[in-house]
Amino acid sequence: MTRGDISPVFHMGSFVDTLPLFLYAPRNDLRRPGPLDSRPRFSINPIPWRGKMPHHGFSEQDLRQIEERGMTLEVVLEQLERFEKGFSFSDLARPCTIGDGIQVLSGAEIERLAEDFSGTTRTGRVMKFVPASGAASRMFKALLSARNRYEELPSIHSLPEGGKEDPDVTALREFIGRLKSFPFYEQLASAMAADGLDPEALTREGDYKTILDYVLTSKGLNLASIPKGLIPFHRYDGYSRTPFEEHLVEAGAYACDAEKTARVHFTVSPQHESSVRNHLESVRSRHEKSGQRFEIGFSFQHPSTDTIAVDLENRPFRDDAGRLLFRPGGHGALLKNLGELQGDIVFIKNIDNVVPDRLKGDTILYKRALGALLVEVQDTVFKCMEKLQSGGIGDKELDEMFEFARNRLSITPPRDLAAKGKSEKIRFLFDRLNRPLRVCGMVKNEGEPGGGPFWVNHPDGSQSLQIVESSQVDMSSPTQRSVWESSTHFNPVDLVCALRDWKGRPFNLERYRDPETGFISIKSSGGRELKALELPGLWNGAMAFWNTVFVEVPITTFNPVKTIFDLLRKEHQET
């Protein structure tokens, strides 16, 4: 075993797909206008084309462009059909609540689990996966708008005469008024001093435009154009930390193996890979002490996971040069990256959800507890799989397995399974237990936007636990809207996943995504409107057919930075 092995407890071997063909993976009714068809309602495979495939006038140049991206014509045609037929809505049964889909761990359980997880980490089974390719432009949306409209804005020192104040003025006033509170202030002052400027003097003179230029553009820090993970988030004694550095520190606290190596994988944009690598190399030495080290990996979102854009009439959208336009397929495209890791126990967390060291205690404690809970459930699943494969299962053992499936994994069988024979019940359990497993932390809903945990109905009468986004819900239905609005918990993207089967083989994650859970949005390119197709999200539709456990975690573990002003919250400020 070498230090670089990701999971020394399993021999990889060659992956042999042993999944049975009788997959219980229900799909819902169609979401957008389009004809219903007679395709089977139980499939998680790509949607087949019926009859002759339309070619939409693709030229040889188009076909070469498709091939160069690693895509196939069939995939592109399937995406075009998806624009025509839309997606199905999820059929929400009820929100997951405490005792009904969401577990609460006692203090004693948390301490025990956190201690037990040490045995798992020592074997080298654990790694951390952080989607980090997003640019920071959304963080600075208000300031970018204020800069672009600067000449027409009223003074930030004057109050409006009637009516509401311009939101760009409000944002600019707060930003300038608390400029020194931002963790990048020292870097800003240094960059401006190199050009003979002083942010305090400019503030007194009312020259806020120059300050914005040095914050947002390549004149200075260029914060609006770099990855969010490279923006200073927290001050420490004599320096500041970015989210990339905070994620290293966090991983070192709960994911180190027996040789004190923590493995962290970041997905980044190709154009920023060099700057991210250089940054991490420059900061890792601060934390690689007492023998600890980090094994850091990178990957890019594959061009083959992009989606074709169409115009408002669902015809392929072309740029000014006549070439097809493809767009990133959203974070659901990272399912491919996750699968290619061939990891074992993998934590997933967003790049912007980090806190300074003084607040890391709850995060580390619950990460370890959730990881140990995952391993406990996985161990029971593996024992069940071995018995199911060996045969000779008694009725009592079968009943115990169904009880485990219901109580620990919230699996509800199809309505007609009870009337079927023993062999059918065994086949059902074999399929439903032999899937990737995830334990997801859920926080109490305090009004944050985003998805949440729900029980979802399926056409065969079964239900499953799902993380559902608002785009998956028919808000025109009073019943569905009521269920959505009665949710008590929120998804903070706090997952730990088990990605191998009971024989140590990596699951083919593509088999467990629900293609009906993407969505279509309106975007623009070159001043023209277009329709964009988003793939099923990484933690909702892309994991729709995984086995799932929801656990309540404290709100202290969720401190995302979505706008620049979130850095002014007390959680991200010095005490």
TORKOL-102601 format. One line per field, with one value per residue (C-alpha): residue in one letter; chain; residue number from 1; x, y, z. Coordinates in Angstrom, 2 decimals. Layout:
N
rest = (A;...)
kette = (A;...)
nr = (NUM;...)
x = (X;...)
y = (Y;...)
z = (Z;...)
END
This chain:
575
rest = (M;T;R;G;D;I;S;P;V;F;H;M;G;S;F;V;D;T;L;P;L;F;L;Y;A;P;R;N;D;L;R;R;P;G;P;L;D;S;R;P;R;F;S;I;N;P;I;P;W;R;G;K;M;P;H;H;G;F;S;E;Q;D;L;R;Q;I;E;E;R;G;M;T;L;E;V;V;L;E;Q;L;E;R;F;E;K;G;F;S;F;S;D;L;A;R;P;C;T;I;G;D;G;I;Q;V;L;S;G;A;E;I;E;R;L;A;E;D;F;S;G;T;T;R;T;G;R;V;M;K;F;V;P;A;S;G;A;A;S;R;M;F;K;A;L;L;S;A;R;N;R;Y;E;E;L;P;S;I;H;S;L;P;E;G;G;K;E;D;P;D;V;T;A;L;R;E;F;I;G;R;L;K;S;F;P;F;Y;E;Q;L;A;S;A;M;A;A;D;G;L;D;P;E;A;L;T;R;E;G;D;Y;K;T;I;L;D;Y;V;L;T;S;K;G;L;N;L;A;S;I;P;K;G;L;I;P;F;H;R;Y;D;G;Y;S;R;T;P;F;E;E;H;L;V;E;A;G;A;Y;A;C;D;A;E;K;T;A;R;V;H;F;T;V;S;P;Q;H;E;S;S;V;R;N;H;L;E;S;V;R;S;R;H;E;K;S;G;Q;R;F;E;I;G;F;S;F;Q;H;P;S;T;D;T;I;A;V;D;L;E;N;R;P;F;R;D;D;A;G;R;L;L;F;R;P;G;G;H;G;A;L;L;K;N;L;G;E;L;Q;G;D;I;V;F;I;K;N;I;D;N;V;V;P;D;R;L;K;G;D;T;I;L;Y;K;R;A;L;G;A;L;L;V;E;V;Q;D;T;V;F;K;C;M;E;K;L;Q;S;G;G;I;G;D;K;E;L;D;E;M;F;E;F;A;R;N;R;L;S;I;T;P;P;R;D;L;A;A;K;G;K;S;E;K;I;R;F;L;F;D;R;L;N;R;P;L;R;V;C;G;M;V;K;N;E;G;E;P;G;G;G;P;F;W;V;N;H;P;D;G;S;Q;S;L;Q;I;V;E;S;S;Q;V;D;M;S;S;P;T;Q;R;S;V;W;E;S;S;T;H;F;N;P;V;D;L;V;C;A;L;R;D;W;K;G;R;P;F;N;L;E;R;Y;R;D;P;E;T;G;F;I;S;I;K;S;S;G;G;R;E;L;K;A;L;E;L;P;G;L;W;N;G;A;M;A;F;W;N;T;V;F;V;E;V;P;I;T;T;F;N;P;V;K;T;I;F;D;L;L;R;K;E;H;Q;E;T)
kette = (A;A;A;A;A;A;A;A;A;A;A;A;A;A;A;A;A;A;A;A;A;A;A;A;A;A;A;A;A;A;A;A;A;A;A;A;A;A;A;A;A;A;A;A;A;A;A;A;A;A;A;A;A;A;A;A;A;A;A;A;A;A;A;A;A;A;A;A;A;A;A;A;A;A;A;A;A;A;A;A;A;A;A;A;A;A;A;A;A;A;A;A;A;A;A;A;A;A;A;A;A;A;A;A;A;A;A;A;A;A;A;A;A;A;A;A;A;A;A;A;A;A;A;A;A;A;A;A;A;A;A;A;A;A;A;A;A;A;A;A;A;A;A;A;A;A;A;A;A;A;A;A;A;A;A;A;A;A;A;A;A;A;A;A;A;A;A;A;A;A;A;A;A;A;A;A;A;A;A;A;A;A;A;A;A;A;A;A;A;A;A;A;A;A;A;A;A;A;A;A;A;A;A;A;A;A;A;A;A;A;A;A;A;A;A;A;A;A;A;A;A;A;A;A;A;A;A;A;A;A;A;A;A;A;A;A;A;A;A;A;A;A;A;A;A;A;A;A;A;A;A;A;A;A;A;A;A;A;A;A;A;A;A;A;A;A;A;A;A;A;A;A;A;A;A;A;A;A;A;A;A;A;A;A;A;A;A;A;A;A;A;A;A;A;A;A;A;A;A;A;A;A;A;A;A;A;A;A;A;A;A;A;A;A;A;A;A;A;A;A;A;A;A;A;A;A;A;A;A;A;A;A;A;A;A;A;A;A;A;A;A;A;A;A;A;A;A;A;A;A;A;A;A;A;A;A;A;A;A;A;A;A;A;A;A;A;A;A;A;A;A;A;A;A;A;A;A;A;A;A;A;A;A;A;A;A;A;A;A;A;A;A;A;A;A;A;A;A;A;A;A;A;A;A;A;A;A;A;A;A;A;A;A;A;A;A;A;A;A;A;A;A;A;A;A;A;A;A;A;A;A;A;A;A;A;A;A;A;A;A;A;A;A;A;A;A;A;A;A;A;A;A;A;A;A;A;A;A;A;A;A;A;A;A;A;A;A;A;A;A;A;A;A;A;A;A;A;A;A;A;A;A;A;A;A;A;A;A;A;A;A;A;A;A;A;A;A;A;A;A;A;A;A;A;A;A;A;A;A;A;A;A;A;A;A;A;A;A;A;A;A;A;A;A;A;A;A;A;A;A;A;A;A;A;A;A;A;A;A;A;A;A;A;A;A;A;A;A;A;A;A;A;A;A;A;A;A;A;A;A;A;A;A;A;A;A;A;A;A;A;A;A;A;A;A)
nr = (1;2;3;4;5;6;7;8;9;10;11;12;13;14;15;16;17;18;19;20;21;22;23;24;25;26;27;28;29;30;31;32;33;34;35;36;37;38;39;40;41;42;43;44;45;46;47;48;49;50;51;52;53;54;55;56;57;58;59;60;61;62;63;64;65;66;67;68;69;70;71;72;73;74;75;76;77;78;79;80;81;82;83;84;85;86;87;88;89;90;91;92;93;94;95;96;97;98;99;100;101;102;103;104;105;106;107;108;109;110;111;112;113;114;115;116;117;118;119;120;121;122;123;124;125;126;127;128;129;130;131;132;133;134;135;136;137;138;139;140;141;142;143;144;145;146;147;148;149;150;151;152;153;154;155;156;157;158;159;160;161;162;163;164;165;166;167;168;169;170;171;172;173;174;175;176;177;178;179;180;181;182;183;184;185;186;187;188;189;190;191;192;193;194;195;196;197;198;199;200;201;202;203;204;205;206;207;208;209;210;211;212;213;214;215;216;217;218;219;220;221;222;223;224;225;226;227;228;229;230;231;232;233;234;235;236;237;238;239;240;241;242;243;244;245;246;247;248;249;250;251;252;253;254;255;256;257;258;259;260;261;262;263;264;265;266;267;268;269;270;271;272;273;274;275;276;277;278;279;280;281;282;283;284;285;286;287;288;289;290;291;292;293;294;295;296;297;298;299;300;301;302;303;304;305;306;307;308;309;310;311;312;313;314;315;316;317;318;319;320;321;322;323;324;325;326;327;328;329;330;331;332;333;334;335;336;337;338;339;340;341;342;343;344;345;346;347;348;349;350;351;352;353;354;355;356;357;358;359;360;361;362;363;364;365;366;367;368;369;370;371;372;373;374;375;376;377;378;379;380;381;382;383;384;385;386;387;388;389;390;391;392;393;394;395;396;397;398;399;400;401;402;403;404;405;406;407;408;409;410;411;412;413;414;415;416;417;418;419;420;421;422;423;424;425;426;427;428;429;430;431;432;433;434;435;436;437;438;439;440;441;442;443;444;445;446;447;448;449;450;451;452;453;454;455;456;457;458;459;460;461;462;463;464;465;466;467;468;469;470;471;472;473;474;475;476;477;478;479;480;481;482;483;484;485;486;487;488;489;490;491;492;493;494;495;496;497;498;499;500;501;502;503;504;505;506;507;508;509;510;511;512;513;514;515;516;517;518;519;520;521;522;523;524;525;526;527;528;529;530;531;532;533;534;535;536;537;538;539;540;541;542;543;544;545;546;547;548;549;550;551;552;553;554;555;556;557;558;559;560;561;562;563;564;565;566;567;568;569;570;571;572;573;574;575)
x = (0.00;1.31;0.53;-1.37;-3.86;-7.35;-8.86;-6.37;-9.01;-10.45;-8.81;-10.22;-10.00;-12.10;-15.56;-18.21;-21.72;-23.87;-26.97;-30.14;-32.31;-35.46;-34.80;-37.54;-36.93;-40.23;-40.58;-43.26;-45.70;-44.50;-43.84;-43.95;-46.39;-45.73;-47.38;-47.46;-46.01;-46.12;-42.57;-42.15;-42.53;-39.70;-36.37;-33.30;-31.60;-31.32;-34.60;-34.73;-35.78;-38.98;-39.00;-36.74;-34.30;-34.66;-31.35;-32.27;-30.19;-26.83;-23.92;-20.63;-19.09;-21.76;-21.08;-17.35;-18.06;-20.21;-17.57;-14.78;-16.68;-16.79;-20.54;-22.58;-25.30;-27.73;-27.11;-27.61;-30.84;-32.07;-31.37;-33.29;-36.24;-36.07;-36.64;-39.76;-41.28;-40.02;-39.59;-41.93;-42.70;-41.96;-45.09;-44.52;-46.25;-45.18;-42.11;-39.63;-39.87;-38.31;-39.31;-40.75;-37.76;-35.31;-33.37;-32.07;-28.93;-28.65;-25.58;-24.33;-24.85;-22.97;-19.98;-19.93;-20.21;-17.58;-15.16;-16.01;-15.23;-11.55;-11.28;-12.68;-10.41;-7.30;-7.82;-7.64;-11.20;-12.18;-11.85;-13.51;-15.06;-15.58;-17.27;-15.22;-15.42;-17.87;-16.71;-17.31;-19.27;-22.58;-21.09;-20.41;-23.57;-24.72;-21.30;-20.83;-24.17;-23.21;-19.91;-21.58;-24.18;-21.88;-22.25;-26.04;-26.31;-27.26;-24.84;-24.69;-24.92;-28.27;-31.61;-34.21;-37.11;-40.01;-40.02;-37.42;-33.70;-31.86;-30.64;-27.24;-26.85;-27.83;-25.25;-22.53;-23.21;-22.91;-19.79;-17.92;-19.11;-17.72;-14.81;-12.28;-14.39;-13.85;-11.06;-9.48;-9.04;-5.32;-4.72;-6.79;-4.85;-1.57;-2.63;-3.75;-0.61;1.47;-0.21;0.10;-3.53;-5.12;-8.65;-9.24;-8.34;-10.53;-13.40;-13.11;-13.03;-16.09;-14.23;-15.89;-15.55;-11.78;-12.21;-14.68;-12.25;-9.49;-11.79;-13.57;-11.23;-7.73;-6.57;-6.39;-7.70;-9.96;-12.29;-15.29;-13.44;-11.59;-13.02;-15.01;-12.65;-9.74;-11.44;-10.21;-13.04;-11.56;-8.89;-6.31;-3.31;-1.27;-2.99;-6.36;-7.70;-9.63;-12.31;-9.75;-7.50;-10.38;-11.45;-7.94;-7.98;-11.41;-10.46;-7.37;-9.59;-11.82;-10.40;-6.76;-5.64;-3.17;-0.32;-1.89;-2.80;-6.05;-7.36;-9.25;-10.52;-11.60;-13.46;-12.15;-12.38;-9.52;-8.65;-8.18;-6.41;-2.95;-3.89;-5.72;-2.78;-0.33;-2.48;-2.86;0.85;1.58;-0.70;-0.47;2.82;0.97;-0.96;1.38;2.91;3.55;3.61;0.21;0.02;-2.61;-3.17;-4.94;-6.65;-8.31;-10.73;-12.72;-16.33;-16.23;-17.28;-19.15;-21.57;-22.46;-25.90;-26.89;-28.71;-31.80;-33.70;-37.21;-38.60;-36.42;-34.08;-30.34;-28.92;-25.96;-23.42;-22.47;-20.04;-22.78;-21.45;-23.65;-23.72;-23.16;-23.47;-22.32;-24.96;-24.94;-23.51;-25.25;-22.52;-20.09;-21.61;-19.11;-16.23;-17.46;-17.71;-14.24;-12.71;-13.63;-13.68;-15.10;-16.38;-16.67;-17.78;-19.36;-19.58;-19.88;-16.83;-18.45;-19.76;-16.80;-16.20;-13.10;-11.36;-13.19;-16.49;-15.31;-16.14;-19.73;-18.85;-16.04;-18.07;-21.07;-18.95;-17.40;-20.76;-22.47;-19.55;-19.73;-23.50;-23.01;-20.53;-22.85;-25.74;-23.41;-22.14;-25.71;-26.46;-23.37;-24.42;-27.87;-26.38;-24.20;-27.22;-29.41;-26.81;-26.13;-29.80;-31.54;-33.06;-35.78;-39.00;-37.88;-34.60;-36.46;-38.87;-35.91;-34.34;-37.56;-37.78;-34.22;-35.00;-38.07;-36.66;-33.08;-33.36;-37.01;-37.67;-41.36;-42.02;-44.48;-48.08;-48.34;-45.15;-46.83;-48.96;-45.98;-43.89;-40.74;-38.44;-39.90;-39.40;-35.78;-35.22;-36.69;-34.46;-31.38;-31.96;-32.99;-30.12;-27.46;-27.19;-24.97;-25.71;-25.71;-26.26;-27.36;-27.31;-30.42;-30.78;-33.94;-35.56;-34.88;-35.91;-32.81;-33.52;-32.95;-34.07;-35.22;-36.03;-39.35;-41.18;-41.90;-44.65;-43.97;-46.49;-46.10;-47.30;-43.83;-42.28;-38.68;-36.67;-35.53;-33.81;-36.16;-35.51;-38.30;-37.91;-39.10;-42.40;-45.64;-46.24;-49.50;-50.95;-52.26;-51.65;-48.07;-47.29;-48.72;-46.50;-43.47;-44.16;-44.70;-41.14;-39.39;-35.83;-33.40;-30.64;-27.24;-25.34;-23.73;-23.36;-21.24;-21.52;-20.63;-19.70;-18.78;-20.84;-20.53;-17.70;-15.70;-16.51;-17.33;-20.96;-21.76;-23.32;-24.97;-27.40;-28.91;-29.76;-33.30;-33.29;-36.72;-35.34;-33.49;-34.97;-35.03;-34.16;-34.08;-30.62;-29.07;-26.01;-24.91;-28.07;-30.36;-32.52;-32.05;-33.18;-30.63;-30.88;-29.69;-28.87;-30.34;-28.60;-25.74;-27.49;-31.09;-31.85;-28.36;-28.74;-32.48;-32.15;-29.56;-30.40;-30.77;-30.66;-31.51;-30.10;-30.70;-27.53;-27.20;-27.53;-23.99;-22.71;-24.28;-22.67;-22.54;-21.30;-23.58;-23.04;-20.13;-22.21;-22.46;-18.81;-20.06;-22.03;-20.60;-19.75;-17.23;-15.87;-13.09;-14.21)
y = (0.00;3.42;6.77;7.69;4.81;6.14;3.00;0.28;-1.93;-2.98;-4.50;-2.66;-5.40;-5.00;-3.61;-6.14;-4.81;-7.23;-5.10;-7.05;-5.98;-5.61;-2.09;-0.54;3.05;4.83;7.95;10.59;12.18;14.72;18.22;20.37;20.19;17.25;13.99;11.08;7.90;4.22;3.81;1.74;3.89;2.07;3.04;4.95;4.51;7.32;7.97;5.95;7.56;6.35;5.87;7.84;10.27;13.84;15.31;19.02;19.81;19.03;19.56;17.68;20.60;20.20;16.49;17.13;19.75;17.25;14.55;16.90;17.50;13.78;13.72;11.57;12.61;10.39;12.30;15.65;14.44;13.23;16.69;18.31;16.03;16.99;20.64;19.54;17.30;18.93;17.23;15.64;17.24;15.38;14.18;15.40;13.28;15.30;17.02;14.97;15.89;14.73;11.10;10.90;10.73;12.80;11.25;13.14;11.83;12.11;13.67;10.25;8.82;11.71;11.25;7.48;7.74;10.46;8.26;5.19;7.04;7.13;3.46;4.20;7.15;5.26;2.72;5.42;4.93;8.59;11.57;14.94;16.18;19.95;21.48;24.67;25.76;28.61;32.17;34.91;37.18;36.38;37.38;40.84;41.30;44.37;46.03;45.30;46.93;49.95;50.29;50.04;52.68;54.78;58.06;58.03;57.03;59.62;60.20;57.49;60.28;61.59;60.06;59.64;62.06;59.67;56.16;53.48;54.06;52.70;49.20;49.86;52.90;50.83;48.18;50.73;52.55;49.33;48.25;51.54;52.01;48.65;48.36;47.68;44.77;42.70;40.11;41.27;44.89;44.53;43.10;45.93;48.60;47.04;46.84;50.47;51.64;50.17;52.77;55.60;55.37;55.05;53.62;55.73;58.95;58.01;57.26;60.71;62.28;60.32;58.54;55.15;54.25;53.87;51.64;49.47;49.25;47.95;45.45;44.09;44.41;43.52;46.99;45.47;42.28;41.29;39.55;39.50;37.35;34.78;31.58;32.09;29.71;32.16;35.10;35.78;34.80;34.92;36.92;35.25;36.67;38.29;36.70;35.70;32.36;31.49;28.77;26.47;26.74;26.36;23.13;21.73;22.52;21.00;17.80;17.45;17.36;14.44;12.67;11.76;8.15;6.26;8.04;11.45;12.00;13.77;13.46;16.37;16.66;19.98;20.45;23.64;25.53;24.79;28.47;28.78;25.49;27.04;29.83;27.39;24.96;27.75;29.06;25.67;24.96;28.28;27.65;23.92;24.26;26.18;23.01;20.16;19.99;17.11;14.71;15.69;16.02;16.63;14.69;17.21;16.29;18.33;17.68;19.70;19.48;17.32;18.95;15.71;16.62;19.99;20.46;21.97;25.31;26.00;29.10;29.81;27.54;24.64;24.79;24.42;27.80;29.00;31.72;34.50;32.14;29.57;27.08;25.18;26.60;24.23;25.21;23.60;21.22;22.48;20.78;17.55;17.17;16.56;13.10;11.97;13.49;11.87;8.48;8.72;9.15;5.52;6.56;4.68;7.01;10.53;13.73;16.38;20.02;23.32;25.57;28.58;26.82;27.24;28.91;30.07;27.72;29.07;27.72;24.45;22.30;21.43;20.85;18.42;16.59;16.07;15.15;12.33;11.25;11.20;9.28;6.63;6.35;5.76;2.97;1.35;1.28;0.12;-2.78;-4.01;-3.61;-5.66;-8.47;-8.49;-8.61;-11.60;-13.49;-12.53;-13.74;-17.00;-18.04;-20.16;-17.16;-17.97;-16.01;-14.51;-13.30;-11.81;-9.99;-8.58;-7.31;-5.56;-4.03;-2.75;-1.37;0.46;1.73;2.61;3.42;4.56;2.13;1.58;-1.32;-1.11;-1.65;-5.06;-6.60;-8.05;-10.33;-11.67;-14.72;-14.97;-14.94;-11.62;-10.13;-11.30;-9.81;-6.51;-6.35;-7.33;-4.44;-1.83;-2.53;-2.85;0.88;3.80;5.08;8.62;10.20;13.82;16.45;18.65;21.95;23.60;25.80;29.44;30.90;30.11;29.55;26.10;22.52;20.41;16.83;15.32;12.03;11.58;9.36;7.01;5.48;1.95;3.09;3.28;6.36;7.47;10.15;12.86;16.22;18.32;21.72;24.21;23.71;20.11;21.14;22.10;25.38;25.88;23.02;24.32;20.89;20.60;24.20;23.62;20.58;22.52;25.49;23.26;21.95;22.14;21.50;22.72;21.03;22.58;20.22;18.27;14.73;11.66;8.96;5.27;4.61;0.90;-2.29;-5.15;-6.67;-3.44;-2.55;1.05;1.59;2.93;6.15;6.97;4.10;5.83;9.26;10.24;11.97;13.44;15.83;18.38;21.73;24.27;27.94;31.06;32.58;34.79;34.87;37.73;39.64;36.80;34.72;30.96;27.93;26.14;22.59;21.76;18.14;16.52;18.20;16.39;15.94;15.71;14.11;12.69;10.72;10.05;6.27;6.06;4.79;7.81;8.69;12.20;13.42;16.77;18.81;22.16;25.42;26.24;23.84;25.95;29.31;29.86;33.03;33.81;37.59;39.74;41.03;37.54;38.02;40.67;38.12;37.52;33.92;35.16;38.10;38.22;38.09)
z = (0.00;-0.93;0.62;-2.50;-2.30;-1.87;-0.37;0.58;2.21;-1.14;-4.18;-7.17;-9.76;-12.89;-12.45;-13.37;-13.50;-11.52;-11.08;-11.81;-14.70;-12.63;-11.35;-9.26;-10.31;-10.89;-12.99;-12.65;-15.07;-17.59;-16.31;-19.41;-22.34;-24.61;-25.68;-23.27;-24.66;-23.90;-22.69;-19.51;-16.40;-14.61;-16.12;-15.09;-18.43;-21.00;-22.77;-26.01;-29.28;-30.82;-34.53;-36.82;-35.19;-36.42;-37.52;-37.20;-40.26;-38.66;-41.02;-41.14;-39.23;-36.55;-36.26;-35.90;-33.21;-31.32;-31.60;-30.47;-27.23;-26.51;-27.17;-29.54;-31.95;-30.04;-26.80;-28.54;-30.14;-26.75;-25.32;-28.18;-27.53;-23.88;-24.82;-26.69;-24.04;-20.85;-17.50;-15.00;-11.68;-8.48;-6.68;-3.13;-0.49;2.56;3.92;5.90;9.57;12.82;13.30;9.79;7.48;9.55;12.41;15.44;17.11;20.87;22.41;23.50;20.01;18.42;20.73;20.20;16.44;16.23;18.16;16.07;12.85;13.74;12.77;9.31;8.64;9.69;6.90;4.22;2.99;3.35;1.04;0.57;-2.69;-3.10;-6.18;-6.57;-10.20;-9.63;-10.30;-7.74;-10.07;-8.35;-5.01;-6.38;-8.44;-6.50;-6.55;-10.25;-10.94;-8.82;-10.67;-14.10;-13.13;-10.97;-12.87;-12.66;-9.00;-6.34;-3.49;-0.85;1.73;0.56;1.39;-1.36;-1.41;-1.30;-2.68;-2.15;-2.31;-5.32;-4.27;-5.82;-3.58;-0.54;-1.44;-2.11;1.17;3.18;1.33;1.71;5.28;6.36;3.96;6.71;7.99;4.86;5.15;1.89;3.05;3.75;0.26;-1.23;0.63;-0.48;-4.14;-4.10;-2.29;-5.13;-7.37;-4.87;-3.69;-0.26;0.22;3.34;1.51;-1.45;0.91;2.49;-0.99;-2.09;-4.93;-4.52;-8.19;-7.89;-4.84;-6.75;-9.66;-7.39;-5.69;-8.76;-11.75;-12.85;-11.73;-8.26;-6.67;-9.60;-7.13;-9.49;-12.01;-9.90;-8.39;-5.22;-3.47;-3.91;-2.19;1.36;3.73;7.23;9.06;11.25;13.05;10.30;7.30;5.84;4.61;1.48;1.30;-0.37;2.66;5.11;3.38;3.80;7.51;7.91;6.05;8.19;11.26;10.24;7.18;8.02;7.65;9.83;8.05;8.74;5.09;4.22;0.66;-0.85;-4.42;-5.96;-9.23;-10.83;-14.10;-16.52;-16.85;-13.09;-12.38;-12.31;-9.89;-7.59;-7.59;-6.84;-4.02;-2.37;-2.67;-1.00;1.99;2.64;4.52;7.25;8.05;7.11;10.54;12.93;9.99;8.55;4.79;2.10;-1.07;-3.31;-6.58;-9.30;-12.12;-14.63;-15.68;-18.81;-22.11;-22.82;-19.99;-21.55;-23.06;-26.38;-26.30;-28.41;-29.47;-28.26;-31.01;-29.77;-32.77;-32.14;-31.16;-33.22;-32.49;-34.90;-36.63;-37.20;-34.66;-32.24;-28.72;-25.80;-22.15;-18.89;-17.61;-14.00;-10.92;-11.92;-14.54;-11.66;-11.14;-13.77;-11.82;-8.62;-10.29;-11.81;-8.36;-7.65;-4.03;-1.09;1.65;0.21;1.93;-0.32;0.67;-1.21;-1.49;0.22;3.33;5.67;9.03;10.89;13.31;16.36;14.94;13.36;16.39;15.47;11.83;12.65;15.30;13.03;10.00;11.98;13.39;9.99;8.52;11.23;10.85;7.12;7.82;10.38;7.90;5.13;7.25;7.75;4.04;3.16;5.52;3.91;0.42;1.29;2.64;-0.30;-2.76;-0.92;-0.85;1.75;3.55;6.04;6.35;9.66;8.18;5.21;7.51;9.48;6.26;5.26;8.73;8.38;4.92;6.24;9.53;8.61;4.89;4.67;1.82;1.11;-1.28;-4.20;-3.18;-4.88;-3.50;-0.39;-2.56;-4.49;-3.76;-1.71;-4.73;-5.91;-2.46;-2.43;-5.85;-4.72;-1.64;-3.63;-6.01;-3.44;-1.04;-3.74;-4.42;-3.49;0.01;1.35;4.74;4.39;7.09;7.23;9.06;10.34;7.73;8.55;5.21;3.16;-0.56;-2.00;-1.75;1.14;2.22;1.13;0.83;-2.88;-4.34;-7.25;-9.67;-8.24;-4.82;-3.25;-1.70;-1.28;0.48;-1.92;-1.82;-3.95;-5.55;-6.22;-9.99;-9.51;-7.90;-9.65;-7.85;-9.78;-7.74;-4.38;-2.83;-4.01;-3.11;0.37;0.89;-0.34;1.95;5.00;4.88;8.24;7.07;4.45;2.46;3.33;0.97;3.80;2.49;3.12;0.48;0.16;-3.47;-3.47;-3.30;-0.83;-2.86;-2.91;-6.51;-7.49;-8.40;-11.86;-10.56;-13.88;-13.29;-10.27;-11.65;-12.63;-16.04;-15.25;-12.64;-14.78;-15.77;-18.59;-18.07;-20.23;-20.78;-23.43;-25.66;-27.89;-26.98;-28.07;-25.76;-25.63;-23.69;-21.54;-20.24;-16.73;-15.89;-12.76;-9.82;-8.11;-4.75;-5.96;-9.33;-9.90;-6.64;-6.92;-6.81;-4.05;-0.59;1.67;5.35;6.56;9.89;11.57;12.04;13.85;11.95;13.09;10.42;7.65;6.99;3.21;1.54;-1.38;-1.52;-0.46;2.46;3.97;4.97;7.40;9.41;12.86;11.94;9.36;11.34;13.91;17.52)
END
